[in-house]
Amino acid sequence: MRPVRRVPCTPTCLAIAPSGREVGFALVTSERLLDQFVLNVRKLPSASGREQKFGAQIGEILDEGRVTTIAVVTQKPKDTNATMDAQLALIESEAGRRGIAIEKRLAQHVRAKAMVRAKAGLATNLAVAHAAIELFPELASRLDEEAGSRERNGKDRYHSRLFLAVLCGVLVLEEQVLARLESNLPV
C-alpha cells in the first residue's frame, strides 16, 4: 500500500528539461521561483554515473515533499538519444514511487507559448530567456548579453535548458489552474 502524501496548499511544480549535455531544473509555484539550477551531465564520467547523479538530484527534490506535479520538456522522438531516454525513465520511476503526476510538453510547444507571452517573433534561446526573466527577474544573472553579435556562447547554451524548464513549469501550473476553473473546483 502506497503511503498517503500530504499535498501542499500551493501547487508546486518541478520542471525538468532533459538533455544529453545540461539538464535544467526549476521548482516553481504560480507566483515564485523557489529553486533553479543546471546539472551538467556531460562532465560526469560514465553513463551509469550520469544516471545515478540525475536520479539522486530528482530524489532529493521530491523527498522534500513540496512537489505536486513534475513537468518535463520533451523532444520529438527523432530528436532524443539514449541519455535523454534514460533520464525520462528515471523521472517516471521516481514520480511513480511517490505518486506524483508527470506532465510532458514538447519543447516547441513551450517555446511557442513563451513567444505569445513575450509578444516576440522567433522562438530563439534568447527570446525564451527573456520570457522567463520577465516572469522571474532573478534569472537575469543567468543570461550573458555581452556577446554583441549574439554568437552562441557557452553560458547561453548552458542556461537555455534552465529557461525552458522554468517556462514549462509555469505553463503546466497555468493549465492546471484553468482546468480547475473550468471544472468549478477550488483553485
C-alpha positions as CSV (number, residue, x, y, z in Angstrom):
1,M,0.0,0.0,0.0
2,R,1.3,3.4,-1.0
3,P,1.8,5.9,1.8
4,V,-0.5,8.9,1.7
5,R,1.2,12.1,0.6
6,R,0.5,15.4,2.2
7,V,-0.2,17.8,-0.6
8,P,1.0,21.4,0.0
9,C,-1.6,24.2,-0.2
10,T,0.2,25.9,-3.1
11,P,0.7,23.7,-6.2
12,T,4.4,23.3,-6.8
13,C,5.9,22.1,-10.0
14,L,9.3,20.5,-10.5
15,A,10.1,21.3,-14.1
16,I,12.9,19.4,-15.9
17,A,14.4,20.0,-19.3
18,P,16.4,16.9,-20.0
19,S,19.3,16.9,-22.4
20,G,22.5,14.9,-23.2
21,R,24.6,17.8,-22.1
22,E,22.9,20.0,-19.5
23,V,19.7,19.4,-17.7
24,G,17.6,22.4,-16.5
25,F,15.7,22.1,-13.2
26,A,13.2,24.6,-11.8
27,L,11.0,24.4,-8.8
28,V,8.1,26.9,-9.3
29,T,4.8,27.9,-7.9
30,S,2.4,30.2,-9.9
31,E,3.9,33.2,-8.0
32,R,7.5,32.3,-7.2
33,L,10.6,30.6,-8.4
34,L,11.7,28.5,-5.4
35,D,14.8,27.0,-6.8
36,Q,16.6,26.6,-10.1
37,F,19.9,25.0,-11.3
38,V,21.6,23.3,-14.2
39,L,23.1,19.8,-13.9
40,N,26.0,19.4,-16.3
41,V,25.7,15.7,-17.1
42,R,28.1,15.8,-19.9
43,K,31.1,16.1,-17.5
44,L,30.1,13.1,-15.4
45,P,32.5,10.2,-16.1
46,S,30.1,7.4,-17.3
47,A,26.6,6.7,-18.4
48,S,25.9,5.0,-15.1
49,G,27.4,7.9,-13.2
50,R,25.1,10.3,-15.1
51,E,22.0,8.3,-14.3
52,Q,23.0,8.0,-10.6
53,K,23.6,11.7,-10.2
54,F,20.5,12.6,-12.2
55,G,18.3,10.2,-10.1
56,A,19.8,11.5,-6.9
57,Q,19.0,15.1,-7.8
58,I,15.4,14.2,-8.5
59,G,15.0,12.1,-5.4
60,E,16.4,14.8,-3.2
61,I,14.0,17.4,-4.5
62,L,11.0,15.1,-4.4
63,D,11.9,13.9,-0.8
64,E,11.3,17.5,0.4
65,G,7.5,16.8,-0.2
66,R,6.7,20.1,-1.8
67,V,6.3,18.9,-5.4
68,T,2.7,18.3,-6.6
69,T,3.5,17.9,-10.3
70,I,6.5,17.2,-12.4
71,A,6.7,19.0,-15.8
72,V,9.1,17.5,-18.4
73,V,10.2,19.2,-21.6
74,T,10.3,16.6,-24.2
75,Q,11.7,16.4,-27.8
76,K,10.2,14.9,-30.9
77,P,11.1,11.2,-30.9
78,K,13.6,11.6,-33.7
79,D,15.5,14.2,-31.6
80,T,16.0,12.1,-28.5
81,N,19.0,10.0,-27.5
82,A,19.8,7.2,-25.1
83,T,20.8,9.6,-22.3
84,M,17.5,11.5,-22.6
85,D,15.5,8.3,-22.7
86,A,17.3,7.1,-19.5
87,Q,16.6,10.5,-17.8
88,L,12.9,10.2,-18.7
89,A,12.8,6.6,-17.3
90,L,14.3,7.8,-14.0
91,I,11.9,10.7,-13.8
92,E,8.9,8.3,-14.4
93,S,10.3,5.8,-11.8
94,E,10.8,8.4,-9.1
95,A,7.4,10.1,-9.7
96,G,5.7,6.7,-9.8
97,R,7.2,5.7,-6.4
98,R,5.8,8.8,-4.9
99,G,2.5,9.1,-6.7
100,I,3.3,12.4,-8.4
101,A,1.8,13.2,-11.7
102,I,4.0,13.9,-14.7
103,E,3.0,16.4,-17.4
104,K,5.0,16.3,-20.6
105,R,5.3,19.2,-23.1
106,L,7.1,19.4,-26.3
107,A,9.9,22.0,-26.4
108,Q,8.3,23.5,-29.5
109,H,5.0,24.0,-27.6
110,V,6.8,25.6,-24.6
111,R,8.7,27.9,-26.9
112,A,5.6,28.9,-28.8
113,K,3.7,29.7,-25.6
114,A,6.7,31.8,-24.4
115,M,6.7,33.8,-27.6
116,V,3.0,34.5,-27.3
117,R,3.6,35.7,-23.7
118,A,6.6,37.8,-24.7
119,K,4.9,39.1,-27.8
120,A,8.1,38.2,-29.7
121,G,8.7,36.7,-33.1
122,L,11.2,33.9,-33.4
123,A,11.5,31.3,-30.6
124,T,15.2,31.7,-30.1
125,N,17.0,30.7,-26.9
126,L,17.5,34.5,-26.2
127,A,13.7,35.2,-26.6
128,V,12.9,32.2,-24.4
129,A,15.3,33.5,-21.8
130,H,13.7,37.0,-21.9
131,A,10.3,35.5,-21.4
132,A,11.5,33.6,-18.3
133,I,13.2,36.7,-17.0
134,E,10.1,38.7,-17.4
135,L,8.3,36.3,-15.0
136,F,11.2,35.9,-12.6
137,P,13.7,38.8,-12.8
138,E,16.2,37.0,-10.5
139,L,17.0,34.8,-13.6
140,A,18.7,37.8,-15.3
141,S,22.1,36.9,-13.8
142,R,21.9,33.6,-15.8
143,L,21.9,35.4,-19.2
144,D,25.0,36.7,-20.8
145,E,24.2,39.6,-23.2
146,E,27.8,40.8,-23.6
147,A,28.1,38.8,-26.8
148,G,27.2,41.8,-29.1
149,S,26.7,39.8,-32.3
150,R,24.7,37.2,-30.3
151,E,27.1,34.5,-31.2
152,R,26.2,31.3,-29.4
153,N,28.4,31.2,-26.3
154,G,28.8,28.6,-23.6
155,K,26.8,30.5,-20.9
156,D,23.7,30.9,-23.2
157,R,23.7,27.3,-24.2
158,Y,24.4,26.1,-20.7
159,H,21.3,28.0,-19.3
160,S,19.0,27.5,-22.2
161,R,17.6,24.3,-20.7
162,L,17.0,26.1,-17.4
163,F,14.9,28.9,-19.0
164,L,12.9,26.2,-20.9
165,A,12.3,24.3,-17.7
166,V,11.1,27.5,-15.9
167,L,8.6,28.3,-18.7
168,C,7.4,24.7,-18.9
169,G,6.7,24.7,-15.1
170,V,4.7,27.9,-15.3
171,L,2.8,26.7,-18.4
172,V,1.8,23.4,-16.7
173,L,0.7,25.3,-13.5
174,E,-1.4,27.8,-15.5
175,E,-3.0,24.9,-17.5
176,Q,-3.9,23.2,-14.2
177,V,-5.5,26.4,-12.8
178,L,-7.5,26.8,-16.0
179,A,-8.7,23.2,-15.9
180,R,-9.8,23.6,-12.2
181,L,-11.6,26.8,-13.0
182,E,-13.4,25.2,-16.0
183,S,-14.5,22.2,-13.8
184,N,-15.6,24.6,-11.0
185,L,-13.1,23.1,-8.5
186,P,-11.4,25.3,-5.9
187,V,-8.1,26.7,-7.1
